[in-house]
Amino acid sequence: MSFIIRLILSTMAVIVSAYILPGVAVDSFTTAILAALIISLLNVLVKPILIILTIPFTILTLGLFLLVINAIIILLASSVIAGFTVDGFWYALLFSIVLSIVNSLLSGNTQ
């Protein structure tokens, strides 16, 4: 799948997730595109470093600590983007879960 199609699907997932959760707000479609792009970049650049640094916690929690890392990525993106706000850690955690579900439904992945 090309990068543009994945970016559009991620943007739609950000909009749907922000619509579902009351603690998450996206000002405009442009902000949703920027949020999808920044979240993707943070997942590529920062997430592997966080995973390596927290391997013991991830093993002890049987992988559930990866949800915390996803929430941290969402909070980082919300602090960088002006029109994208997340009210707290729990909303970031829920947003990451809903975003993953919506993203997989939109992309049609059954893996």
C-alpha positions as CSV (number, residue, x, y, z in Angstrom):
1,M,0.0,0.0,0.0
2,S,1.4,3.4,-0.9
3,F,2.4,6.0,1.7
4,I,-0.4,8.4,0.7
5,I,-3.1,5.8,1.1
6,R,-1.8,4.8,4.5
7,L,-1.6,8.4,5.6
8,I,-5.2,9.0,4.5
9,L,-6.4,5.9,6.3
10,S,-4.5,7.0,9.4
11,T,-6.0,10.5,9.2
12,M,-9.5,9.0,9.0
13,A,-8.6,6.8,12.0
14,V,-7.5,9.8,14.0
15,I,-10.7,11.7,13.1
16,V,-12.9,8.7,14.0
17,S,-11.0,8.1,17.2
18,A,-11.3,11.7,18.2
19,Y,-15.0,11.6,17.5
20,I,-15.5,8.5,19.7
21,L,-13.4,9.7,22.7
22,P,-14.5,12.9,24.5
23,G,-11.0,13.6,25.9
24,V,-9.4,13.9,22.5
25,A,-9.9,16.9,20.1
26,V,-8.8,17.5,16.6
27,D,-9.4,21.0,15.3
28,S,-9.4,20.4,11.5
29,F,-8.7,17.9,8.8
30,T,-5.3,19.4,8.3
31,T,-4.5,18.9,12.0
32,A,-5.6,15.3,11.7
33,I,-3.3,14.8,8.7
34,L,-0.4,16.3,10.7
35,A,-1.3,14.2,13.8
36,A,-1.3,11.0,11.7
37,L,2.1,12.0,10.2
38,I,3.7,12.9,13.5
39,I,2.4,9.8,15.2
40,S,3.8,7.7,12.3
41,L,7.1,9.4,12.6
42,L,7.3,9.0,16.4
43,N,6.4,5.3,15.9
44,V,9.3,4.9,13.5
45,L,11.9,7.0,15.4
46,V,11.1,7.0,19.1
47,K,9.1,3.8,19.8
48,P,12.0,1.4,19.0
49,I,14.2,3.3,21.5
50,L,11.5,3.2,24.2
51,I,10.9,-0.5,23.5
52,I,14.6,-1.4,23.9
53,L,14.9,0.7,27.1
54,T,11.8,-0.9,28.7
55,I,12.4,-4.6,27.7
56,P,12.3,-5.8,31.4
57,F,9.0,-4.1,32.0
58,T,7.6,-5.4,28.8
59,I,8.6,-9.0,29.7
60,L,7.3,-8.7,33.3
61,T,3.9,-7.4,32.1
62,L,3.8,-9.9,29.2
63,G,3.7,-7.1,26.6
64,L,1.1,-4.9,28.2
65,F,3.7,-2.2,28.8
66,L,3.6,-1.6,25.0
67,L,0.2,0.0,25.6
68,V,1.9,2.5,27.9
69,I,4.6,3.2,25.2
70,N,1.8,3.8,22.7
71,A,0.1,6.3,25.1
72,I,3.4,8.1,25.6
73,I,3.8,8.4,21.8
74,I,0.2,9.9,21.6
75,L,1.0,12.3,24.4
76,L,4.2,13.4,22.7
77,A,2.3,14.0,19.5
78,S,-0.3,16.0,21.3
79,S,2.4,18.2,22.9
80,V,3.9,18.9,19.5
81,I,0.7,19.6,17.5
82,A,-1.2,22.7,18.4
83,G,-4.7,21.6,17.3
84,F,-4.5,18.1,18.6
85,T,-5.2,17.8,22.3
86,V,-5.4,14.8,24.6
87,D,-6.7,15.4,28.1
88,G,-4.5,12.9,29.9
89,F,-2.7,9.6,30.1
90,W,-5.9,7.5,30.2
91,Y,-7.4,9.2,27.2
92,A,-4.1,8.7,25.4
93,L,-4.2,5.0,26.2
94,L,-7.8,4.7,25.1
95,F,-7.0,6.7,22.0
96,S,-4.1,4.4,21.0
97,I,-6.3,1.4,21.4
98,V,-9.2,2.9,19.4
99,L,-6.8,4.2,16.8
100,S,-5.3,0.7,16.4
101,I,-8.7,-0.9,16.0
102,V,-10.0,1.7,13.6
103,N,-6.8,1.7,11.6
104,S,-7.0,-2.1,11.2
105,L,-10.7,-2.0,10.2
106,L,-10.1,0.7,7.6
107,S,-7.0,-0.9,6.1
108,G,-8.7,-4.3,6.0
109,N,-5.9,-6.2,7.7
110,T,-7.1,-9.4,9.3
111,Q,-3.6,-10.4,10.6
